[in-house]
Amino acid sequence: MTEKTHNIVVTSIDARPTMSNPASLEEGKGEVQHVEHHSSQPRLLSDMIIGFSDGLTVPFALTAGISSLGSTKLVVMSGLAELFSGAISMGLGGYLGNKSEIEFYRRERHRERMEVDLFPEKEKEEIYDIFAEYEIDREACRGVVESLARRKELWVDFMMKFELELMKPEDSRVWVSAVTIGLSYMISGIFPMIPYFIMKDATKALFVSIGITAFMLLVFGVAKSYMVATSRRQIVVGAIETLIVGAAAAGVSYGMVRGLDHATNL
């Protein structure tokens, strides 16, 4: 999370602090401190959601299907094998995906730098077009355009951000993403397997696993929605939506495992 603090001078006898912006104001003149809360790590949140959602559904579906064989030991061994391999696979996917994004950004930036060097006037016109989208006329932004033209690296950065709408990815993202997705998958994938560690009856363990998975989906949905929602209603809806989607995904996967098991026994 990042915070921006603005000091606003208020000159009003009737100025009063509010619940959303508490402040202590003197009569006639006071200063309100306004703090902006913005998330600076949306990709980290996205990686955690990917890892947790997959971890809560895939291991559950696998262990639920294998539980039909009646052996909790087999369920545990198969579940752990899937959990470790799945975490590695998910982490590798995050690594490769972010590495490709970095390489794509570098290629596009190199191309944009060549265009700035070869066609500077055309690139200047594109800056004017960008400002025109915000209803800023040429005279008002002429100084900005000329200032950017004297600083080519900043000029290229500006074009990458506002023309191509590409944000520069951090090099550390490849490892952060891989670790975040992998760990999230492994941590969440443990919960559906807990009953099989402590219970000998695979059928009873399955029903307990269903309850734990449903509860964790709700908790995950609330936590996810809390970080992005703007009202309590959105949090509730997000939690229910996560439960429904997760249950549907787990149900389909479980049905496929049971179907394949039944087909091999024919």
N, C-alpha and C positions, 0 to 999 in steps of 0.2 A: 504494500500500500504506500502511496505517496501522499504527502500533505502539502498544500499551499496555504500560506497565511497572508491575509490582506488586512491592513489596518484602515478602517473607513471612518473618517471624521464626520460626526453627525452634529448639525447645528439646528436644534429644534427643542423648544421648551417642552413639547408634548411627547418627545421620544421616549419609548418604553422598551425594555427588553422583552423578547418573546420566548416561548418554549423551544422553538426550533433554533433560536439564536440568542441564548442567554448572554447578557452583558450588563455591566454596571455602568450607568451613564450619569454624569453630573448634569444638573439643570443648565440648559443653554448650550453646553458643548460636552461631547463625550466621544469615546473611541470604541468602536465595535470590532472585535477580532473575528474575522471570518476564516474558518478553516475548511478547505476543500479536501475531501477524501476520495481518492481515485486509485483504482487498482493498476499497478504498473506491471503485473505479471499475469495477463490473461492467458498466455500460452501455458504457463505452469498449471493454472486451474484446468485448462482443457486437457492437459496430459493426465492430471489426477483423475478427472472424470472418465477418460478412456480406460485407464488402468483399473479403477475401482468397479466400473460397470461391467467390464469383461470378467474381472476376477470374481464377481459375485454370481455370475450366470454360468460361465463355461465349466469351472470345476464342479459346481452344484449339479449341472446336467449330467456330467460324466459319472460322478459318484452315485447319483440317483439311479442312473441306468444300470451301473454295475452292481448296485445293491440287490438287484433282482436275483443275482447268483447266490445270495445268502451268506457271503463271507465278508465280514467287516475288514479282515486283514487284507483281502484282495482289493477292497474298496480303498483302503488307506494307501496301499502301495501304488495302485493305479492313480489315485488322486494326487499323491505327492509327486509322482513322475510327471503328470500333466502340469502340476503347479509350477515346478521348476522349469520345465521346458517351455511352458507358456509364458512365464515371466521373462525368460531369456529371449524368446521370439518377439514378444511385445516390445521389450527394450531395444532389440535390434531394429525393429520397424521404426521406432521413434528416432533412433540414431541415423538410419539411412534417409528417413524422410527429411529431417532437419539438415542433414549434410547436403542433400539435393537442393533444398531451399537456399542454402548459403551459396552454392555453386551457381544457381540460377540468378541470384541477386548480383553476384560478381560479374557474370556475363552481361547482364542487362546494364550494369553501371559502366562497364567498358564500352558498350555500344553507345550509351548516352554521352560519354565523354568524347567519343569520336565525332558524334553529331554536333556537339558544342564547338569542337575545334574546326570542323569543316563547314558548318552552316550556322554561324553565330546569329545572324540576323533572323533566320527562320526560328531558331530556338528562343530568341527574344520575343518574337511574336507569340510564341506558345505561352510565355510567361504572362503576356498581356491577356491572352485568352483565358488563362487560369484565373486571373484577377477579375476578369469580366464576369465569370460565373458567380462572383460575390458582389456584383454590381459596383465594382470600383473602376472608374474611368481611367483612360490612359495617362492623363496629366497627373492624377493623384498617385499613381504607382510608378511613374517614370523614374523617379529617383531610386526606388527599390530595384527596378530592373537594371539600371546602370550600375548600381552598387554590386549587384550579383554578378554582372558581366565582368567586373574587375577582379572577382574572386572565383576562379573557375571550379575549384573543388566544392565550394559552397553552392555554386550554380548547379553543378551536377547533382549534389545532394538534394537541392530544392526540386529539381526536375524528377528525380527518383521518387520523392515523397508525394508531390502534388500532381505531376503529370502521369506517371506510371502507377502511383499509389502503392509503392513498395517500400516497406520499412526495413531498415538494415538489420538483419538478424545477427545476434551475438554469436561468436565462434563457440562459446561455452554451451550454447543451447543444445548442441548435439549430445553432449554427455548429460547435461541436466535433464533433458527430455528422456533419454534412455533410462536413467536411474529412476526418475519420477514414475514413468509408466511401469517399469519392471517391478519396483517396490510396491506401488499401489496395487498391481495385479496380485502379487504374492500375499500381501497383508490381507486384502479382501477375500482372496481365495481360501484362506485358512478357515474362515468362519463356517462355511457350509460343511466342512470336514470334521469339525469338533466332535459331533455326536459319535462318529465312527471310531474316534480315538478312545472314548470312554464307555461305549455300549457294545455288547456282544451280539445283540439281535439287530441284524441289518435292516429289517423292516421297520422296527421301532426307531432306529437311528435315522431312517429316511424321513419319517414324519417330523422328528425333532429338527432335522436339517432344513426341512421346508419352512418351519416356523422361524428358525434363526435367519434364514435367507430373506424371508419376507420382512422381518423386523429390520435387518440391516439395509435392505433396499429402501425402506421408509426413512431410516436414519440418514442414509446417503442422500436420498432425495431432499430431505429437509436441509441438510448441510449445504448441498449444491445450490438449492434455491435461495438459501439465506444469503449467499455471497453475491447473487445476481438480481434477486427480486427487490421490488420497491414497496411491497405491501405484504401483509400477513396472508392475504388471500392467494397471492402468487406463490408463497412458500408452501401452502397447503396443496394447491393445484400441482406444483412441481413435484412434491413428495408422492402424491397419488399417481401422477404421470410416470414417475420413475418406477414405482412399484408395478404398475400395469405393463410397462414396456419390458422391465426386467423379468417379470413373471412369464410374459409371453415368450421372450427369447429362451428362458430356461425351459419352459414347457415344450417348445418346438424341439430344442436340442435333446431333451429327455425322451420325447416321443420317437425321435430318430434312432437314439441308442437302443431303446426297447424294441423298436421295429426291426433293426438289424439283428438284435439278439434273437428275436423270435424267428426271423428268416433263416438264420444259421442253424436253428434247432429243428427245422422242418426236414 
